[in-house]
Amino acid sequence: MRTLAALLATQCLFILGCSPPSEEIAPLEQGLIYCSEGNPESFNPQLGTSGTTIDATSAQIYDRLIDYDSGQQQFVPALATSWEALDKGLRYRFHLRENVAFQSTPWFTPDRQFNAYDVLFSFNRWLQDEHPYHDVNGGQYPFFVSSGLIHLIDRIERVDDHIVDFHLVRPDSSFLANLATDFAVILSAEYGAELMHLAAPQQIDRQPIGTGPFQFVEFRKDFVIRYTRNEDYWREGPYIEQLVYVITPNANKRMLKLITGECDVIPYPLVDELAKLASDTEIEVTSEVNPNIAFWAFNTEHPPFDQPMVRRALAHAINRPAIIQTIYNGNARLASGVLPETSWAFSEQDQTYPYDPERARQLLAEAGYPDGFSMDIWAMPVQRAYNPNAQRMAELIQSDLARIGVNADIVSYEWNAFRRRLARNEHDSVLIGWVADNADPDNFFRPILSCAAARSGSNRANWCDPEFDKLLVDAISETNQAARKAIYQDIENYVLEKVPLVPIANSLRFQAHRSDIKGVELPPYGGLSFRKARKVAPEDMTAGEPKP
Amino acid sequence: MIYYSLRRLFLLVITLWLLTIFIFLLNYLFPGDPLTNMTGIRAGDEFAYNIARQAYAFDQSIFTQYWHFLEHLLSGNWGQSLVTQRPVFDDILPLLGATLELSILAMLISLVFGVSLGLYAALNLHRPADTIIMGISLSAYSVPVFWLAQLLILLFAVKLGWTPISSQINPLFDIDVVTGSILTDIVLSDVPYRAAAFADALNHLWLPVIVLAVMPLTMLIRITRDAMLDVLQKNYIRAARARGLSEARIMLRHGLPNAMQPVVRQLGLQFSILMSNIIIAEMIFNWPGIGSWLVKSIYERDYPVLQGGLLTLAALILLVNVLVELFHAWHYPQVRKELYAER
């Protein structure tokens, strides 16, 4: 009987545990929980292109040489205090910031501050095939290959401890924009050397060291990533002691956890539930113009998609305005070309095919498929800013295609497996999209449609057209903005003619957070930053408001 | 008893051995390179791959390969995950701790409430209390765990806001993972906010524990009730009554201990059912246990992890069943008599 009583006592403890602790506890007040949509692939953004990895690492652990200020539409100093173009744009000189410390963690204590060797180390890792770190953890640097940066930079030279020169193969107007992306992060050369000495080089991307506002503490796959404040951060922030990413792939659960207060900030809230969320006074929904494009890409190497006429027929077959209504609830703009409205090279001219099933059937017959054919549509298993529900979109397209006699099957895999198989071009067609990394229009074409992108496996249309690549080179070699704009319009028309992909929508990027969280930056280009995030106590919120 | 124990233990070893053969063969049945499936080392990493080839004797006959596989398995070398490249065996222990914490608490609760409610129902046979208890337990038994979990989350977490939806503890509490059992880890840690963390962990714990306890609870209520009714018919109870013993004494000294015998026999089976439910519950509550780990490894085709999870869960279920049987035979002599008579 005594054991029974003890058990009953445990039971009471349970019941006591039900009431939430009344007084606030320090770690809860000074920390922030972000419920992310997936696991990062690694802790080094150089190695990937996934938005999930960027959001989890780039702006938190690392800094770049320069940042892009989307408000002022210009580049601003970060780890480089100033820079100049020399030799007619063939050489860029960067003056590096002094007194910037790398993070000091239980597994690494830096002996020196940031200097030119770190810049050399970070860039040479992917530039030079023979660099000791080049092949560590896969040796794939998809962004640098598909953006062409790997062929643009000839070499990097250290002038002195705080001056480096980048020598380019040719002048390129998108160079600075590419340096300001989330991929061009600065690693610690000293940490690299130490790991090499310990014969554990692969740790560099698993236990990362950077100069950023937060330092890595632990990562438990499928559960949490924990960061703490970098005490010696060189610029403003961070204001929170602890930043925790809780990995919550299910969009419904993410929303519920925001309501119960288990998440402070969530990405990609469900569009159809937005209205319900927004009416809740504890929760705020923010949206940012996001330079993105959702598209339907055809694998142009797989017959019958090697025929432009077939691709054109399919483009005519789908009812895009209906998709915008159903999938985005009107929170997106019907794409009128590859470039979104926010780009300076955008034009009002409609560069897409109108919905016309009759014409589609006619084109199919001309191409030799009067009775249609069967095909696969690959739909992403995750929500992205440009496409909140690819599965549903695939279903709509499936029914549109049935009308012209094309029988479509919908295919999906787990996200990392999906991307791997896409890179191997196993698909017929895929519903995916692109979020620009920088403001340059080049970033909308070269990383997704060039031959270099086809080689690195990020060209979802598997499309390599030398004429198109020549137009791209013409565009980046031109420095006059008006002339460049004209070339980009030619490029748009060329894409319209060849239809490697069908542009569908430019959407807003949504994020929801508890109303006591302020300052979570959702920059239009690239990943999320928690540098200026803070938790305001309820009394401060009212005090902060202007009194009548 | 010694003979019986040896026989049981021998059977356990044989079953485990068959399990290792099955798992060994799985490596050949999964798509891809058997050595990669076994060790998690990809052929691309030539140096490590060749070392593994040597270590697992992949240039020799399949029997030698199995022998080397078994050796590695027994020495705790279970390969590395294809996804995280971390050693599987090192990752299993904290996951096992988290799973055991949930299952032991759920089992304890179902035992305490199941037995007492079953007893109460038996003593109030055909009265309203009995009908109500049996009615509720039957309907609760019919609710699948995944549905019950969603309903309770909706009610207690979303509508009432009493409890969080998922995970072991508020992740802002930085508790080092040692055993995986969150309550133990909090006690072991030296953070300044231990009491608050403990309360928070309990607050996260009670909902999954209740969800998991429901199924064995309802079973135990019915088993206890039937067993008690059976015992109450027995002559020694009548004799006790005739001797004028108090009703409480009859129940606690003579009724209950004897009624517990079929209940104990059922515990192993209940544990097996609990383990299959725990996989579902861990997925729903995002519990860092071995069940959710196993399911995710299936999604990711992470074969070394899949094998490790399978082996651990199966071995755990076997072990608990054998221990329950041994306890049963040791504690109830009449069971032993039956067993030997059969022979």
Boltz contact constraints between the chains, C-beta under 6 A:
constraints:
  - contact:
      token1: [A, 7]
      token2: [B, 112]
      max_distance: 6.0
  - contact:
      token1: [A, 14]
      token2: [B, 206]
      max_distance: 6.0
  - contact:
      token1: [A, 17]
      token2: [B, 199]
      max_distance: 6.0
  - contact:
      token1: [A, 17]
      token2: [B, 202]
      max_distance: 6.0
  - contact:
      token1: [A, 17]
      token2: [B, 203]
      max_distance: 6.0
  - contact:
      token1: [A, 18]
      token2: [B, 162]
      max_distance: 6.0
  - contact:
      token1: [A, 21]
      token2: [B, 196]
      max_distance: 6.0
  - contact:
      token1: [A, 21]
      token2: [B, 199]
      max_distance: 6.0
  - contact:
      token1: [A, 25]
      token2: [B, 193]
      max_distance: 6.0
  - contact:
      token1: [A, 25]
      token2: [B, 196]
      max_distance: 6.0
  - contact:
      token1: [A, 27]
      token2: [B, 172]
      max_distance: 6.0
  - contact:
      token1: [A, 27]
      token2: [B, 173]
      max_distance: 6.0
  - contact:
      token1: [A, 28]
      token2: [B, 172]
      max_distance: 6.0
  - contact:
      token1: [A, 31]
      token2: [B, 172]
      max_distance: 6.0
  - contact:
      token1: [A, 221]
      token2: [B, 84]
      max_distance: 6.0
  - contact:
      token1: [A, 222]
      token2: [B, 296]
      max_distance: 6.0
  - contact:
      token1: [A, 223]
      token2: [B, 288]
      max_distance: 6.0
  - contact:
      token1: [A, 224]
      token2: [B, 171]
      max_distance: 6.0
  - contact:
      token1: [A, 242]
      token2: [B, 172]
      max_distance: 6.0
  - contact:
      token1: [A, 244]
      token2: [B, 171]
      max_distance: 6.0
  - contact:
      token1: [A, 244]
      token2: [B, 172]
      max_distance: 6.0
  - contact:
      token1: [A, 246]
      token2: [B, 171]
      max_distance: 6.0
  - contact:
      token1: [A, 256]
      token2: [B, 158]
      max_distance: 6.0
  - contact:
      token1: [A, 256]
      token2: [B, 165]
      max_distance: 6.0
  - contact:
      token1: [A, 257]
      token2: [B, 165]
      max_distance: 6.0
  - contact:
      token1: [A, 260]
      token2: [B, 157]
      max_distance: 6.0
  - contact:
      token1: [A, 260]
      token2: [B, 164]
      max_distance: 6.0
  - contact:
      token1: [A, 260]
      token2: [B, 165]
      max_distance: 6.0
  - contact:
      token1: [A, 262]
      token2: [B, 164]
      max_distance: 6.0
  - contact:
      token1: [A, 414]
      token2: [B, 299]
      max_distance: 6.0
